[in-house]
Amino acid sequence: EAETELAAATLDRDRAYQDLNDFHSKHDEEINA
């Protein structure tokens, strides 16, 4: 059960990082446009 919670937490963290990367990518595109 602890491993499942850890995997879920890691997945949430990875998703948050991906959202952050997407946000920065869009921001960079706007600056460079």
GROMACS elastic network, one bead per residue, 0.5 to 0.9 nm:
[ bonds ]
;  ai    aj funct       b0    kb
    1     4     6  0.50556   500
    1     5     6  0.63214   500
    1     6     6  0.85973   500
    2     5     6  0.50968   500
    2     6     6  0.61105   500
    2     7     6  0.85701   500
    3     7     6  0.60672   500
    3     8     6  0.85274   500
    4     7     6  0.50591   500
    4     8     6  0.61327   500
    4     9     6  0.85480   500
    5     8     6  0.50347   500
    5     9     6  0.60666   500
    5    10     6  0.85112   500
    6     9     6  0.50502   500
    6    10     6  0.60691   500
    6    11     6  0.84976   500
    7    10     6  0.50505   500
    7    11     6  0.60769   500
    7    12     6  0.85957   500
    8    11     6  0.50103   500
    8    12     6  0.61578   500
    8    13     6  0.85565   500
    9    12     6  0.50770   500
    9    13     6  0.61192   500
    9    14     6  0.85747   500
   10    13     6  0.50043   500
   10    14     6  0.60639   500
   10    15     6  0.84925   500
   11    14     6  0.50846   500
   11    15     6  0.60899   500
   11    16     6  0.85475   500
   12    15     6  0.50616   500
   12    16     6  0.61338   500
   12    17     6  0.86381   500
   13    16     6  0.50233   500
   13    17     6  0.61926   500
   13    18     6  0.85836   500
   14    17     6  0.50533   500
   14    18     6  0.61405   500
   14    19     6  0.86293   500
   15    19     6  0.61722   500
   15    20     6  0.85569   500
   16    19     6  0.50731   500
   16    20     6  0.61466   500
   16    21     6  0.85750   500
   17    21     6  0.60837   500
   17    22     6  0.85661   500
   18    22     6  0.61072   500
   18    23     6  0.85093   500
   19    22     6  0.50756   500
   19    23     6  0.61277   500
   19    24     6  0.86772   500
   20    23     6  0.50186   500
   20    24     6  0.62328   500
   20    25     6  0.85466   500
   21    24     6  0.51333   500
   21    25     6  0.60335   500
   21    26     6  0.86334   500
   22    25     6  0.50068   500
   22    26     6  0.62176   500
   22    27     6  0.85361   500
   23    26     6  0.53151   500
   23    27     6  0.61914   500
   23    28     6  0.86701   500
   24    28     6  0.60160   500
   24    29     6  0.85078   500
   25    28     6  0.51214   500
   25    29     6  0.61907   500
   25    30     6  0.86882   500
   26    29     6  0.50676   500
   26    30     6  0.62855   500
   26    31     6  0.87469   500
   27    30     6  0.51523   500
   27    31     6  0.63366   500
   27    32     6  0.87078   500
   28    31     6  0.50557   500
   28    32     6  0.61061   500
   28    33     6  0.84183   500
   29    32     6  0.50911   500
   29    33     6  0.58248   500
   30    33     6  0.51073   500
